[in-house]
Amino acid sequence: MAIRVTVWGENVHEQKNKVVAEVYPKTMHGTIAAALNTDPAFAATTVTLQDPEHGMTAEKIAETDVLIWWGHAAHGQVEDKIVERVCDAVWGGMGVIFLHSAHFAKPFKRLMGAPCNLTWREAGERERLWVTSRQHPIAQGLPDHFELENEEMYGEPFGVPEPLETVFISWFQGGEVFRSGLTYRRGAGNIFYFRPGHETYPTYHDANVQKVISNAVKWAYNPQARILNPNDAPNTPVEKALEPITERGPRLHHAGEKGFR
């Protein structure tokens, strides 16, 4: 069965900025999904911020194995209940890939528990991405380094937790460096952050970038059944203890009562 991928696009710049519309006539999310769909291993669809419930309905999330998220201008418009729905799915085992300026997306910040801040400059600089983990599945089939002729600079320090792995490091013409490919695990969900993707440049048409995203989807995919209630914190009764015990002392909660949240 193909990996079911949902590409979430903010879909603001494509509608309002002529340059972006010319670079991505099929939208950024459409371009990413189309590249994935050249591989029969994937069944990629798209949703946008403007869709009902931002496209992240309970039904859509249930049928999503890996979510790809791109946002920039409208992070604040994403409703908090949708953020919690996405995070619940990640904790339950859905894979997720955050691209470029999604470092400030609400779901990413929620999952990282950190400011996710950085330095930046929009000057069309050359970006050279170095593979720092040659044997990592996300780097499969890539050269030791590749270049993007024009990109927005992101610079350290990057205000995120220490990752499980750093797969890519970027160098920019202005001299800055940045950890550009980071993996995390939250609950049962695999998370990958990938830096390139400024909307006025043709980054998502690049074959190496498409390869990274394709590899990342395969890496993030969890074939195990989704944990449906990852926030459950049940009160286990005395009589169900694995070893016989006798209740002692006063208690705050009655048997079967839910704890405080």
C-alpha positions in Angstrom: 0.0 0.0 0.0 1.3 3.5 -0.9 2.3 5.9 1.9 -0.5 8.4 2.2 1.0 11.9 2.3 -0.8 15.1 2.9 1.0 18.3 1.8 -0.3 21.3 3.9 0.2 24.6 2.1 -0.5 28.0 3.6 -1.4 29.1 0.0 -1.1 32.8 0.7 2.0 34.0 -1.2 0.9 32.0 -4.4 -2.3 34.1 -4.5 -0.9 37.5 -3.6 2.7 37.6 -4.9 3.3 37.6 -8.7 6.8 36.3 -8.4 5.8 33.4 -6.3 2.9 32.6 -8.7 5.3 32.6 -11.6 7.8 30.3 -9.9 5.1 28.0 -8.7 2.2 28.1 -11.1 0.9 24.9 -9.6 1.5 26.3 -6.0 4.3 25.1 -3.7 2.2 22.4 -2.1 1.0 21.2 -5.5 4.6 21.1 -6.8 5.7 19.1 -3.8 2.8 16.6 -4.1 3.3 16.2 -7.8 7.0 15.4 -7.3 6.1 12.7 -4.7 3.4 11.2 -7.0 6.0 10.4 -9.6 6.9 7.5 -7.2 4.3 4.8 -6.9 5.4 4.4 -3.2 3.4 7.6 -2.4 -0.2 8.8 -2.7 0.1 12.5 -2.1 -2.8 15.0 -1.8 -2.9 18.6 -0.8 -4.9 20.8 1.6 -4.6 24.5 2.5 -5.1 27.0 5.2 -8.2 28.2 3.5 -10.0 24.8 3.5 -12.6 24.0 6.3 -10.6 23.2 9.5 -7.5 24.2 7.5 -7.9 20.8 5.7 -6.9 19.0 8.9 -10.3 17.4 9.6 -10.3 14.4 11.9 -11.0 12.2 8.8 -8.1 13.6 6.8 -5.7 13.2 9.6 -6.8 9.6 10.2 -6.0 8.8 6.6 -2.6 10.6 6.6 0.6 8.6 7.2 2.9 11.5 6.8 2.1 15.2 6.9 4.3 17.9 5.1 3.8 21.4 6.4 4.8 24.7 4.8 3.8 28.1 6.3 5.1 31.6 6.5 2.8 34.6 6.5 -0.2 33.3 8.3 1.1 31.1 11.2 -1.2 33.0 13.6 -4.3 32.1 11.6 -4.0 28.4 12.3 -6.6 27.6 15.0 -5.3 26.2 18.2 -7.7 23.3 18.1 -6.2 22.2 14.8 -2.7 22.5 16.2 -3.7 20.1 19.1 -5.3 17.7 16.6 -2.1 17.6 14.5 0.1 17.2 17.6 -2.1 14.4 18.9 -1.7 12.6 15.6 2.1 13.0 15.8 2.2 11.7 19.4 0.0 8.8 18.1 2.4 7.9 15.3 1.8 10.1 12.3 5.0 11.3 10.7 5.5 15.0 10.0 7.9 17.1 7.9 8.2 20.8 8.5 9.7 22.9 5.7 11.6 26.2 5.8 9.6 28.9 7.5 7.5 26.3 9.2 10.0 26.6 12.0 7.6 29.2 13.3 4.5 27.1 12.6 2.3 26.5 15.7 2.5 22.7 15.5 6.3 22.8 15.2 6.7 25.1 18.2 4.2 23.0 20.2 6.1 19.8 19.4 9.5 21.4 20.1 8.5 23.3 23.2 11.0 26.0 22.2 11.1 29.4 20.6 12.4 28.0 17.3 14.0 31.4 16.5 16.9 32.1 14.2 18.7 34.8 12.2 17.8 35.4 8.5 18.5 37.5 5.4 16.7 37.5 2.1 19.4 38.2 -0.5 19.3 35.3 -2.9 22.5 33.8 -1.7 24.0 30.5 -2.7 23.4 27.7 -0.2 25.6 24.7 0.0 24.1 21.8 2.0 26.5 19.2 3.4 25.4 15.7 4.3 26.6 15.2 7.9 25.3 11.6 8.3 26.1 9.6 5.1 24.3 6.5 6.1 21.1 8.1 7.2 18.0 7.0 5.2 17.1 10.7 4.5 20.5 11.2 2.8 20.2 8.0 0.6 21.2 8.6 -3.0 22.5 12.2 -2.4 26.0 13.5 -3.0 28.2 14.6 -0.1 27.0 18.1 -0.8 24.7 20.0 -3.2 24.0 23.6 -3.9 21.0 25.9 -4.4 22.0 29.0 -6.4 19.5 31.3 -4.7 18.0 30.9 -1.2 17.1 32.9 1.9 19.8 32.7 4.6 19.0 31.1 8.0 21.7 31.4 10.6 22.5 30.0 14.0 21.7 29.9 16.8 18.6 27.9 16.0 16.4 27.9 19.1 15.3 24.2 19.0 16.0 21.3 21.3 19.0 19.1 20.5 17.9 16.8 17.7 18.2 13.1 17.6 20.3 13.5 14.4 21.6 16.3 12.2 21.5 15.1 8.6 22.4 18.4 6.8 24.3 21.5 7.6 24.1 24.6 5.3 26.7 27.2 4.4 25.7 30.5 2.9 27.6 33.0 0.8 27.5 35.5 3.6 29.4 33.1 5.8 26.6 31.8 8.1 26.0 28.2 8.8 22.8 26.4 9.9 21.6 23.0 10.9 19.3 22.4 8.0 18.1 18.8 8.5 17.1 17.7 12.0 15.2 14.6 13.2 13.1 14.3 16.3 10.8 11.8 17.9 7.7 12.9 19.8 5.6 10.2 21.3 5.3 7.6 18.5 5.8 10.2 15.7 8.9 10.8 13.7 9.6 14.5 12.8 12.0 16.0 10.3 12.8 19.7 9.8 14.3 20.7 6.5 15.4 24.3 6.0 15.4 25.1 2.2 12.2 26.5 0.5 11.9 30.2 0.4 8.9 31.0 -1.8 10.5 33.4 -4.3 13.1 30.8 -5.4 12.5 27.5 -7.3 13.8 25.3 -4.5 11.0 22.7 -4.7 11.8 22.2 -8.4 15.3 21.0 -7.5 15.9 17.3 -7.9 18.1 17.0 -4.8 15.5 18.8 -2.6 12.8 16.6 -4.0 14.9 13.5 -3.2 15.4 14.7 0.4 11.6 15.2 0.8 10.9 11.8 -0.7 13.5 10.1 1.5 12.2 11.9 4.6 8.6 10.7 3.9 9.8 7.1 3.8 11.8 7.6 7.0 9.0 9.4 8.9 6.4 6.7 7.9 5.3 4.5 10.9 3.6 1.4 9.7 2.2 0.6 13.2 -1.4 1.3 14.1 -2.0 4.8 15.3 -2.3 5.3 19.1 -5.8 6.8 19.1 -5.7 8.5 22.5 -2.0 9.4 23.1 -3.0 11.8 26.0 -4.7 9.1 28.1 -3.6 8.9 31.7 -5.7 6.2 33.3 -6.2 5.7 37.1 -5.2 2.1 37.6 -7.2 0.4 40.4 -5.6 -1.4 43.2 -7.2 -4.7 42.2 -5.5 -4.6 38.8 -2.0 -4.2 40.1 0.4 -6.8 38.7 1.4 -7.8 42.2 -1.0 -8.0 45.2 -1.0 -4.8 47.3 -3.0 -3.4 50.1 -4.2 0.1 49.9 -2.7 2.3 52.7 -3.1 5.9 53.8 -5.5 8.6 52.7 -6.3 9.2 49.1 -7.1 12.3 47.1 -9.0 10.5 44.3 -11.8 7.9 44.4 -11.4 4.6 42.6 -11.9 5.2 38.8 -11.9 9.0 39.1 -9.9 10.9 36.5 -6.9 12.9 37.6 -6.5 16.6 37.4 -5.4 18.2 34.1 
